[in-house]
């Protein structure tokens, strides 16, 4: 991977950049996560999505525990260089709840509650065994 | 708008939540922006996307200057309640550069530079007249 790409990305004051992940198949938006420079480097080197977890304060590869890897198809950068969009092949589902997308709840017509509209594709109790 | 929705969203330490905006038509991801509680309230009340500009430190309605409004079709919340996805009808283009999407540059196969692949739909010099 060329350093030109890394230097072009504007990481924030915490060294992170927000990343939108979209399914190559149905164009569904799967999740929003964050990368630091190392996560971006590994993602581009391996072709598999890596992130930085703000809660666990560590690098992780999507699917390392669940097997639900995300294979990079395309990467885009926005006009301000401070947000990235990755189009991926999602194995299984993206969400730790077992849903295909993390955005599985939609605002109802009355605008007073979110209803589950996304499909569940795996059982998290089976996949995240301790 | 019901307060239940506002209290469900986890705004960050700056009172902001990241918002992914996707085109209802071709499912293209248009932009990533931020909302505070007031921007979210106005968005849901008016049906037109409002954001909080971190650089200008103020609320703004997309299209207020350019006429390129974004009409809300659907709103989703993610599993952690800390990111929103809006599906919108985009008038004109979303990007201040004149492109339909802010993600108009794609990483090339050699992974050493971004190439413009998105379409330009308006002339910013015409639209943002002073």
Interface residues (C-beta under 8 A of the other chain):
Chain A: X1 X2 X4 X5 X8 X18 X20 X22 X27 X28 X29 X31 X32 X44 X74 X75 X76 X77 X78 X79 X80 X83 X85 X95 X96 X97 X99 X102 X103 X104 X105 X106 X107 X110 X111 X112 X113 X114
Chain B: X1 X2 X4 X5 X8 X18 X20 X22 X27 X28 X29 X31 X32 X44 X74 X75 X76 X77 X78 X79 X80 X83 X85 X95 X96 X97 X99 X102 X103 X104 X105 X106 X107 X110 X111 X112 X113 X114
